[in-house]
Amino acid sequence: MCTVDNALQDDCVRVVQRRDDEGAYMIRIGTLETVVTIRLRRTWGSRTAYRLSHAIKTPRQPSPYWSCAPEAETPGDALRKAISGFTMHYRKAVGEGYAPAEDWLVPAGN
């Protein structure tokens, strides 16, 4: 089980603001300046779902990445899952030589 604090301890994440009482976390990914908002909420069965303000689409991806199951057992696990969706694709693209670009982050609804 992951805590919220542990989920935010990622060298590829900068916390801009956190509102634990509201389940809202504003972060930046890697060197990108765009702020990504992650909102957590409890579901009926005591799980935690999350909603993202953006998806990530690097040059190596055919389409933006959105989780098909945006939930987990605990708030920390849900936050870690949401963050790792961004950081995994970011790290792979940078590792393959792509320069980070703000257009990698696609606003929800686009």
C-alpha positions as CSV (number, residue, x, y, z in Angstrom):
1,M,0.0,0.0,0.0
2,C,1.3,3.4,-1.0
3,T,0.7,6.6,1.0
4,V,-0.1,10.0,-0.7
5,D,3.2,11.3,0.5
6,N,5.0,8.4,-1.0
7,A,3.1,8.7,-4.3
8,L,4.3,12.3,-4.6
9,Q,8.0,11.3,-3.9
10,D,8.9,10.8,-7.6
11,D,12.0,12.5,-9.1
12,C,10.0,13.2,-12.2
13,V,7.3,15.1,-10.3
14,R,7.2,18.6,-8.9
15,V,4.3,19.4,-6.5
16,V,2.8,22.8,-7.2
17,Q,0.0,22.6,-4.7
18,R,-1.7,19.9,-2.7
19,R,-5.1,20.1,-1.0
20,D,-5.4,16.8,0.9
21,D,-8.8,17.8,2.3
22,E,-10.2,18.2,-1.2
23,G,-8.2,15.3,-2.7
24,A,-6.7,17.7,-5.3
25,Y,-3.0,17.5,-6.3
26,M,-1.4,19.9,-8.8
27,I,1.9,18.7,-10.2
28,R,4.4,19.3,-13.0
29,I,5.9,16.4,-14.9
30,G,9.7,16.5,-15.6
31,T,10.7,19.8,-17.1
32,L,7.2,20.6,-18.4
33,E,5.6,23.8,-17.0
34,T,2.0,22.8,-17.6
35,V,0.3,22.0,-14.3
36,V,-1.6,18.7,-14.2
37,T,-4.4,18.4,-11.7
38,I,-5.3,15.0,-10.2
39,R,-8.6,14.8,-8.2
40,L,-9.3,11.8,-6.0
41,R,-12.7,10.7,-4.8
42,R,-14.0,7.8,-2.8
43,T,-16.2,5.3,-4.7
44,W,-19.1,3.3,-3.4
45,G,-17.0,0.2,-2.5
46,S,-14.4,2.1,-0.5
47,R,-12.0,2.3,-3.5
48,T,-10.5,5.6,-4.7
49,A,-11.1,6.9,-8.2
50,Y,-9.1,9.7,-9.9
51,R,-9.8,12.2,-12.6
52,L,-7.0,13.9,-14.6
53,S,-6.9,17.4,-16.1
54,H,-4.6,16.1,-18.9
55,A,-3.4,13.0,-20.7
56,I,0.1,12.5,-22.0
57,K,1.0,11.9,-25.6
58,T,4.6,11.8,-26.5
59,P,5.9,11.4,-30.0
60,R,6.4,7.6,-29.4
61,Q,2.7,7.1,-28.6
62,P,-0.1,6.7,-31.2
63,S,-2.7,8.4,-29.0
64,P,-2.9,10.2,-25.6
65,Y,-2.7,7.8,-22.6
66,W,-5.8,7.6,-20.4
67,S,-6.1,4.8,-17.9
68,C,-8.9,2.4,-18.7
69,A,-9.4,1.7,-14.9
70,P,-8.8,5.1,-13.1
71,E,-9.1,3.7,-9.5
72,A,-7.2,1.8,-6.8
73,E,-7.7,0.4,-3.3
74,T,-6.4,3.5,-1.4
75,P,-5.9,7.2,-2.1
76,G,-2.1,6.8,-2.2
77,D,-2.3,3.9,-4.6
78,A,-4.7,5.9,-6.9
79,L,-2.4,8.9,-6.9
80,R,0.6,6.7,-7.6
81,K,-1.2,5.1,-10.5
82,A,-2.3,8.4,-11.9
83,I,1.3,9.8,-11.7
84,S,3.0,6.7,-13.0
85,G,0.9,6.9,-16.2
86,F,2.5,10.3,-16.9
87,T,6.0,9.5,-15.7
88,M,6.3,6.2,-17.5
89,H,5.6,7.7,-20.9
90,Y,7.7,10.8,-20.2
91,R,10.7,8.8,-19.1
92,K,10.5,6.5,-22.1
93,A,10.3,9.3,-24.6
94,V,13.1,11.3,-23.0
95,G,15.2,8.1,-22.8
96,E,14.7,7.6,-26.5
97,G,16.1,11.1,-27.2
98,Y,12.9,13.2,-27.6
99,A,13.1,16.7,-26.1
100,P,10.2,17.3,-23.7
101,A,7.5,19.6,-25.2
102,E,4.4,21.2,-23.6
103,D,2.2,19.8,-26.3
104,W,2.9,16.3,-24.8
105,L,0.2,17.2,-22.2
106,V,-3.3,17.1,-23.8
107,P,-6.1,18.8,-21.8
108,A,-9.1,16.6,-21.0
109,G,-11.9,16.9,-23.5
110,N,-9.5,17.4,-26.5
